Amino acid sequence: QVQLVESGGGLVQPGGSLKLSCEITGRTPSSYSVGWFRQAPAKGRRVFVAALDFFPRYADSVKGQFTISRDHAKNTVYLQMNNLTSQDKAVYYCAASEPKPVTVNEPYWGRGIQVTVSS
């Protein structure tokens, strides 16, 4: 079984930065893809933010603002988020899959972590 745990969320002022972490433990395969998704308040679905599968991919809305990276030794994937606005307020989730493009239909998910952008 694969477990994912997100951390690093919280409250930040507009224009600020946060770095989310997704630690992956359990019976992880030797290689896997990881993605970040978010679910905004009152929105019913999780939307794609960024992924590391064959190469870094980003939603158009966060290109140039967010950066996804990975520390293989720590089995951790990061999401550096800069210049945050109220539009970025959401619960952020990481998801893992076999090596392929990550989608919202992956079997392994973290519980999510809140990111609030407010002055």
Secondary structure, DSSP 8 states (H G I E B T S, - for coil): -EEEEEE--EEE-TT--EEEEEEEEES--SS-EEEEEEE-TT--S-EEEEEESSSEEE-GGGTTTEEEEEEGGGTEEEEEE-S--GGG-EEEEEEEESSS---TT-SEE---EEEEE--
